[in-house]
Every structure is written in structure tokens, then in C-alpha cells.
């Protein structure tokens, strides 16, 4: 314990940086725990689709989507989604919706918008399409 106190006294800037990073980590963890938007893994995605009639929406570029995608997924235009234009998706308001992008970052922002727009069950594939491929799960291609 004495070493910690000595370190804090000799390195105030490093100590402040460490405290800020720790606070950010705890804040991020708490936000994830209480968020209505859930990050799911590929296995959980499969369960939602098979057991609860979940629908997967792929937000990657059309070229990437046509090249390789999760079977049964539909393409979602990111620009329209960023403008909260969810026309045609009303039939999915009470069903699980799983958003997929390249890494999971774009999908997280859109998921928040969808939840605010009244969609009850919105999920994001953690790690994006790359996590699906890494898990060795099947993909489809073509239009």
C-alpha cells in the first residue's frame, strides 16, 4: 500500500490519467449493463432468428452485402437509418431486430435511433460481420 501512495505522490499526472481511464471503463461497463440495446454474439443471433423470428439487417455497403452476408439478412441503407427513416420496418417493431455492420460501431448508433423510434427489441452483433465469419458460420452471396 505504501508503494501506491509513493507512486501517487511522485507521479500526479499519471495518477490522474489512470483515474480518468478507470472512470471511463466503469462508465462504459455500467452503460452497457443498463442499455436497452444488447450486444450479442453469433450464437445468440442464431437463437434469436431460429426461436423468436428475429430479422437480421446488414448495414454494410451493397457490394459487401452482395459478396457475403448472413443467410436471410436484408440490406439496410445506412444513410436513411441515420436520418431515422425506418419506413417499411414497422412490421418488425415487436420482433427481435439484429443489426450487423463491419465492426459493430455503426450498428450501435442506429440501434439507439431505432429504439427511440419505438422498436422494442434491437440487438447489435458484437464484432460485426467479422465475428460471424470468425465463428465459421455459413454465409450467403449474390443479390
ABEGO torsion letter per residue (X at the ends): XAAAAAAAAABAAAAAAAAAAAAAAAAAAAAAAABABBBBBAAAAAAAAAAAGBBBBBABBAAAAAABBBBGBBBBBAAAAAAGBABGAAAAAABBBBBBBAAGAAAAAAAAAAAAAGBABBBBBBGEAAAAAAAGBBBBBEX
